[in-house]
């Protein structure tokens, strides 16, 4: 499989060149003058063209041409409109000397009553349908927590069909065991870019959710990924807080 993937990276495709962020850069190390025939099959999104679109040539095993069938777009979800409001813009500067990045700004008014309002930045590879990520072993990206960001909880997570509540996922929301995704905390960055790189099997769950087999993000669990998720909240602490963070150069690695 590894040797086949190297061959795939060298295939030319006029359609792939239409995705402007893929033409001449290694992710996330930086820009380089790559031959135009090189197709980037590992980048999820890098925002360099000013677009939030997912790379349509992202590798997915077992699909026609081994690429995405319904490429999505990075977007913000305000989970509780009465308590939060955040928006997304694509703006300069990007991480690692790249031109553009994704910037999320807004606020959360947490009532502290068990509602748990949270702002989600989602990157759905197959527009919320199940994406087979089993060819890859990890994810990396750059993130920047602005000094104006005052939330108390920041996490990166990978929801799967089994951990996401209905109707997007298969977990019965009345069970109280949904949304226990595989994830990791994100530390403040003091207003500068920081690289995050982790193997899927190193991501963990909080433990309140429905038991899964396997217990880590591997095997069957990796075949039904819904999206990549960056979430900010005040973790049920009453008060108003600011949301202000950046994400860039999102890539899967093998």
N, C-alpha and C positions, 0 to 999 in steps of 0.2 A: 504493500500500500504506500509506503514512503517513497519508493522509487517512482511509482505512478504519479504521485502528487507532484514530484519535481518536474515530470514531463508536462503535467497540466499547467504549471506555472509558466512554461515557455510557449504555450499555445497562443496564437494571434487571434484577436476577435475584434471586429469593428464595433460591435455593440458594447464591449467592455470599455473601449476608449471614450465612449460617450459619458462615462462616469468620471468626471474630471479629476477627482482626488486620487485615482489609481494609476495615473500614467507614469509618474517619475519620482516615487518616494518609497523608501523603506520605512516600515512602521514598527516600533515607534522611534527608531534610532535617529532618523532625520532624512533630509532630502538627498537624492543622488541622481545622476544622469543615467537613468535606466534606458535600455533599448525600448522603443515603443511597442515591441512585440511581447514584452513581459506583462502578464496579466496578474494583478494582485488578487489572490484567492484567499487571503487571511484577514484582510481589513474588514471590520464591520462598518465603521464610519469614521471619517476624519474631518469633515466639514470644510475642507479647503476650497471647494468650489462655491461656498456659500449656501450649500444645500444640506438638509437634514436627512437625505435619502440614505438607506442602507445600500452597501455595495451589491449590485445585482449579480456579480461574479463570485460572491462568497461561496466557498466550497461547502457542499452538502452531499454526503454519500448516499447513493441509492436513488437519487432523483434524476430526471432526464438531463443529460449533460453534466450531472453532478454539481448543479448550481441551484440557487434559490429559485423557487417557483412563483413566489408572491412577495418580493422584497418590500419591506416596510419602511417606515420613517421614524426617526427619533422624535419623541414628543413628550410633553409634560401632562401629567394627570393630577388634578386637584381632587383628592379623595373625598373631602367634605367641603363643599362649596361655601357653606355657612361659616366655616372657620378658617379658610385659607384661600389664597389667590396667588398663583405664581405663573410666570410666562417664560418662554424660551426665545432667545435670539441667537443668531450666528454672527459673531463679531470678532474683530482682531483684539489682541494678538493671540495666536495659537501657541500650543506648547512646543518646546524644542525647536524654536525658530520657524514654525509653520505659520501660515498667514491667518487662519481662522480657527475658532473653537466654538463649542456650544456653551452658552451662558444662561443660567437659570436664576431668576430673581423674583422676589415676592415676599409674602409674610404668612405667618400662621398665628391665629388667635386660639390657643389651646384652652378650653374651658376647665380642664382638669377633672372631668367627670366620667372618664373611661371611654370617651369617644375616640381618642388617639388620632387626631387629624395629622396627615402627612402629605408632603409633596413628593411625587414620584417622577423621575426622569426615566422613560422606558425606551429601549432599543429593541423592537420586535423584528427579528430576522425574517420570519415568514408572516408578518402582519398579525401576530397573535396566534397563528396556527402552530402546531408543534414542529420545532426545528431539530433535526438530528445533528447534535454537536459531538457525536461519539468519535469522530476522526481526530478531534483536537484534545489536548490535555490541560489547557489552561487559558487564562485571559489576562491581558494587560492593557493599561490605559494610563493617561495622565489626568490628574484632577487638581483643582486649585480652589481651596476654601477661602473666600475673601475675608478680610478682617471685619467686614460689615455683617458677616453671617453670624447669628447669635443663637442658633438652635442648639439643643443639648444632645441630639442623637443623629449620627450620620452613618449610613450603612450602604454597602454594595451587596446585592443579592442576585441570585439566578432562580426565578420561579419556574417550576415545572408544572405540567398538567395536574399532577397528583397533589401539589402543595397549594395551587391557586384556587381560590373560591369560585364557585359557580357564579355567573354562567361562563366566564372566560376559561375556567379550569374545571376539573372534575371533583374537587373537594366540596362536600356539603357544608355550606356556611353555617347551618344551624348546629353543626357538631361542635363548634368552638375550637376545632383543630386545624383550621386552614391558615394559610399565610406564613407557615413556619418554613420559609425558604432556606436554601443553602446560601450562606453569606459570610461577610466579615465586616467589622467596624472600619470606618475611615477616620483617621486622625486629622486634626486641624493642620493646615499647611502655612499659616501666617501670611496668607496672601501671595504665595509663590507656587509654581507648578511642582508637583510631586508625582513620581512614577509608581504605579501599583501593578504588581505582577504576582499571580498566584495560580497554583494548580487547582483544578476543580476539586480534587479529592481533599484539599486542605480547607475548603469552605465547610462550615458547620451549620447545624440547625440549633435553635434554642432548646428544643426538646418537648414543646407542648403539642406539636403537630402529630398527625397520623403517622405511625411507624411505616417506614419504607424499606424495600429490599431491592438492591443493596442499601446499606445505611448511609453511605456517602454518595457524592455526586459522581457516579460512574455507571457503567453498564446500561441497563434499561433506563435509568433516570436521565441519562444524557441524550436519549433518543426522543424526548418529549419536552424540550426546553421551550418556554413561551417567549421570554425576552430577557435582556439584561436590565438590571434595575438599580438606580441610585436613588436613595430615599432619605429625606430629612424630616425630622419631627422634633417636638419638644417633649416627647415620651410621657404624655399625660400630666405634665407639670403646668399648672395654670399660668397664663401670661401670653403676651404678644412677643414674637421673635421674628427676626429677619432671615430670609432664605437668599443666599447669594453665593453660588458656586459655579465652577467651570469644569467641563469634561472634554477631553480631546484624544485623538489617536487611539481609538478603540480597536483592539486586535485580538484574534485568537491565535494560539500557537500549538504546534504539534509536538 
